[in-house]
Amino acid sequence: MRLLAVGVLLGAMVLVAPVASPGPTRTYAVSRVVDGDTIALTTGQRVRLVQIDAPELSGGECYSTKAKAALAGLLPVGSPVRLEFDGRLDRVDRYGRLLAYVWKGQANVNVALVSRGAASVWFYGGVRGKYSARLLAVARTARAAPRGLWKD
């Protein structure tokens, strides 16, 4: 009888346990855009937008200032964003940056940058994440158009 009571209690707990909502839920604010694929949050954390690569400012690569401007246009200072981590990928890089998909409203900013041609797709170590198919599709379209770095 005691075993049955424990089973009923555990079953009831499962029924009332909160279900995880899909996607990221915590909101952060952008404090600055570092470059075309990295932002800083008001928490002091830096976030590297995962699975994409924008031209480097430090190396003076072509389109680097335009890539940064594209990200700044999507995420002005103070913008509320949500972070989504991918279980297939690392959460932090060797520089201590968080590795995440960044969402503003319903928009995946990583995908938006590739779609505009402000960044290309980059699979570190060849590992493809959750949105790899979408990223590759918008990259093909941006290159064919040509848009952004594919145009200049």
N, C-alpha and C positions, 0 to 999 in steps of 0.2 A: 504494500500500500504506500509506504514511504517513497519507494522508487517511482511509482505512478505520479505521486504528488510533485516530485522533483521534475519529472518529465513534463507535466502540465505547466508548471511554473516556467521552465525553460522555453517551452513553446510559446507561452504568453509574452515572454520577454522578446523573443524574435519578432513577434507580430507588432510590438510597439517600438522596436528599435528604429532609430532614424535611418532612412535609406540615403546613401550618398548621392548627391545630385550630380548629374553629368557635367563635366567641364569645370573650369576654375571658378571659384566663388569669391575669394578674398580680393578686395580692391586696393590698389596702391596708387600713388601719384608720381608722375614723372617729374624729376627735378632738373634733368638736362639730357640732351642727346649728345653722346660722346662721339659717335661716328655713324656710319651708315648701317651698322648692325648691332650697336650697343647703346643702351640707355642707362641712366642712373635714376634711382628712386629716392624719394624723400626719406626713406629709411636708411639711406647710405649704401644700400646694396647696388651693385651693378648687374645688369642683365644682358647677356649675349643672346641675341635672337638665334635660336637653334635651327640647324639644317639650311641656313643661307649664308652667303658671304658677299659682303659689299667691298668695293675697292678701299684700300687702306689710305687714310689721311697721312699717316706718318711717313709712308713711302712716296707720297706725292703721286699716287697712281691716278691714271685718267679716270674721270667721273667720280672721284672720291668726295669732292665738295658737293656735287649734285646729289650723290647718294645720301650724304648727311642731311642735306636740305629736304630731300624726299621724306626721310624718317621724321625730321623736325616738323614737316608739314602734316604728317599723320598724327604725331604725338607732341603737340606743343607743351611747353612747361605747364605743369599742373594737371595734365590729362589723367583721368582715371583709367587704369589698366588692370587687367587680370593676367596672371601667369599660369600657364599650363605646362606641367612637366610631363615628359614622355618616359614611361617605364623602360623603354628599349634603349634609352640614351642616358649618359651621365647627367647628373643634376648640377654639377659645379665643374668649371674648367681649371686648368693649372694656375690661372691668374686670380682665382677666387670668385669669378663671375658666375652668377646663376645662369643655367642653360635652359631656356624655356621658349615656348610659343607665347607671344604677347597678344592679348586680345584687347581691343578697344570697342566697347559695345559688342556687336555681333561680328565684328571684322577681325580676322586673323591677320595681324600686321605683318607677320613673316610672309604670308602668301601675297598680301597686297604689295609689298616691296618687290617681290619677284615678278608679279604681274605688271608692274610699272617699269620693269627693267632697271630698277635701282639696285638690285642684288641678283646674284645667281644662286642656283641650288648647290649646296655643299654637304655631302654626307661624310662626316668625319669617320675615318676608319672604314668607310663603305657601308656603315650601318644606316639603314633606312628607317625613319621614324613614322609616326602615326599619319602625318600629312604628306608623305613623300610622293605619292601618286598625284595629289593636287598640285604640289610644288612643281613637279616635272611638267605637268600639263600647262600650267600658266607660264612656265619658263619657255616652253616651245612656242606658245602664242606670242609672247613678248619678243622673242628673237625673230620670229617670222614677220612681225608687224613692220619694221623693227621699232622697238620702244627703248627709251632710256639708254643704258650703256651699249645696247646693241645698235643704236642709231648713231651715237656720237663717235 
